Amino acid sequence: MTSSAALDAAAARALSDPAAAISSLPWLSTALADDAAAGRFAAWGRSSVIDENVAAAVLARPLFDELHARAGLEASWPVGNAGVLHVYGYLLSTTPTPYGLKRERWLTGELERACGLDAGAFVPWVGTQTLLSRATAAASVLLARPDALTEEAEGRTARIALGAPLPEGTAALAYAVDGLLVTMFPVADPAALRAGLGAPRLRWNAV
């Protein structure tokens, strides 16, 4: 079974047995343990598992709980650590969204190319660094851009960064609240996203 097929199988299994699903992917269980031991989740803020685009949870509660337990973090459903949810949780999500499955950002190659990284830079089971470590580094580079947008909303300070677009127009987006990472993903039309931001608010499931 290829790694992609194994991930698909684990995502389906996670609906009924999340512990077994995670254990079926040695790279995932190892990454969660390594990131927990290194304290890497501390660089990430809080996020709701209720997706604003579909108004539904993109992970079942047992999987939400199992992921946080393995990360050594306390979480109160539906709000958890954004690194746990947006990086590892999204890999196992089977909930369709208007933009496809959440895991696709890490698998298609579009995001890594938009970040100016080598092919395979975000493939979860490739390399010596965990996916969270790689995502943290790439998002931090984006958020350091001088053209990143700063918003004040609900007494919080948020930062939206868009990288230089690829020839076809796609750009990488990173988002942080109060200096803590929340998410990153590819944007097909960055100009339209900027134009449609509207009034400042917490975005992309940040809490």
FENURNOR-V582640 format. One record per run of one state. SS is the DSSP state (hx for helix, st for strand, lp for the rest). FROM is the first residue (numbers start at 1). TO is the last residue. If there is no record, write none. Layout:
{{SS,FROM,TO} {SS,FROM,TO}}
//
This chain:
{{lp,1,2} {hx,3,13} {lp,14,17} {hx,18,23} {lp,24,25} {hx,26,38} {lp,39,39} {hx,40,43} {st,44,44} {lp,45,45} {st,46,48} {lp,49,49} {st,50,51} {lp,52,55} {st,56,57} {lp,58,60} {hx,61,70} {lp,71,75} {st,76,76} {lp,77,78} {st,79,81} {hx,82,91} {lp,92,96} {st,97,97} {lp,98,99} {st,100,100} {lp,101,103} {hx,104,107} {lp,108,109} {hx,110,114} {lp,115,130} {hx,131,143} {lp,144,148} {st,149,153} {lp,154,155} {st,156,162} {lp,163,170} {st,171,177} {lp,178,179} {st,180,187} {lp,188,189} {hx,190,195} {lp,196,205} {st,206,206} {lp,207,207}}
//
